[in-house]
Amino acid sequence: MTDNSPKTRDDLLRFLDGLGIAHSTKDHPPVYTVAESVSLRDEIPGGHTKNLFVKDKKDNFFLLTVEENANVDLKTVHTLIGAASKVSFGKPEKLLEYLGVIPGAVTAFGAINDTGNNVTFVIDAELMEHDIINCHPLSNDATTSLGSGDLVRFMEATGHTPLVLKVTG
């Protein structure tokens, strides 16, 4: 019998270690919004992320990872990411099923839980200009920092090839 429960923060950090990816994690009180997390900026340098879990009418799911202050036009982003139609937000049940996280803890690191390749991961090109990218390590009570190229390497190691596209306005 296989264990289908989502990977934990410790599982994620061990996976990064196994890939030889340098990373650091800072614990903090749980944050649910970008506004709540702004107080951490002085302590954690680099690009901070905002994640949008969306789907099209054919139930194709996408995770858009962008810089926290960037704007994504949900009326037109489908033309950039290859969606079949305009996108809407995915339901929390699918977020948990596919990425193993709850709303408020959405992260590119959720790729480690998407063993069925149900989600297309899109990283905004402007975010990739940062040397360091910060993401929740599958929970919103910590922030894990790693190199932007290492984020792509992590995703590839989980069987995903992220699309690096300019999706912000």
FENSULRA-V751260 format. One record per pair of residues at least 12 apart in sequence whose ideal C-beta (glycine too) atoms are under 7 Angstrom apart, sorted by the first residue. I is the first residue (numbers start at 1). GAP is how many residues later the second one is. Records with the same first field share a line. If there is no record, write none. Layout:
BEGIN
I = GAP ; GAP
END
This chain:
BEGIN
6 = 94 ; 107
7 = 93 ; 105 ; 106 ; 131
8 = 130
9 = 128 ; 129 ; 130 ; 133
12 = 97 ; 100 ; 125 ; 126
13 = 12 ; 124
15 = 97
16 = 138
19 = 134 ; 135 ; 138
21 = 125 ; 129 ; 132 ; 133
22 = 124
23 = 121 ; 122 ; 123
24 = 121
25 = 112 ; 117 ; 118 ; 119
26 = 17 ; 18 ; 116 ; 117
27 = 114 ; 115
28 = 12 ; 113 ; 114 ; 115
29 = 112
30 = 110 ; 111
31 = 109
32 = 72 ; 108
34 = 16 ; 34
40 = 103
44 = 90 ; 99 ; 101
45 = 87
46 = 84 ; 85 ; 86 ; 87 ; 88 ; 99
47 = 20 ; 80 ; 83 ; 85 ; 86 ; 87
48 = 20 ; 86
49 = 16 ; 17 ; 18 ; 19 ; 59 ; 78 ; 84 ; 85 ; 86
50 = 16 ; 18 ; 20
51 = 12 ; 13 ; 14 ; 55 ; 56 ; 57
52 = 12 ; 20
53 = 36 ; 37 ; 42 ; 53
54 = 33 ; 34 ; 35 ; 36
55 = 32 ; 33 ; 35
56 = 22 ; 27 ; 28 ; 29 ; 31
57 = 27 ; 28
58 = 26
60 = 23 ; 24 ; 60
61 = 29 ; 33 ; 37 ; 57 ; 58
62 = 19 ; 21 ; 25 ; 57 ; 58 ; 60
63 = 45 ; 47 ; 56 ; 58 ; 59
64 = 58 ; 103
65 = 43 ; 57 ; 58 ; 59 ; 62
66 = 58 ; 61 ; 101 ; 102
67 = 57 ; 59 ; 60
70 = 54 ; 56 ; 98
71 = 97 ; 98
72 = 95 ; 96
73 = 96
74 = 13
77 = 90
80 = 85 ; 87
81 = 39 ; 41 ; 82 ; 84 ; 86
98 = 16 ; 20 ; 21
99 = 14 ; 15 ; 20
100 = 13 ; 38
101 = 37
104 = 36
105 = 31 ; 33 ; 34 ; 35
107 = 28 ; 29 ; 31
108 = 13 ; 15 ; 27 ; 43
109 = 26 ; 28 ; 29
110 = 28
111 = 44 ; 47 ; 49
112 = 46
114 = 46
117 = 42 ; 43
120 = 43
121 = 34 ; 39 ; 41
122 = 40 ; 41 ; 43 ; 45
123 = 39 ; 41
124 = 42 ; 43 ; 44
125 = 39 ; 40 ; 41
126 = 40 ; 42
128 = 20 ; 36
130 = 18
131 = 16 ; 17
132 = 13 ; 15
133 = 13 ; 15 ; 18
END
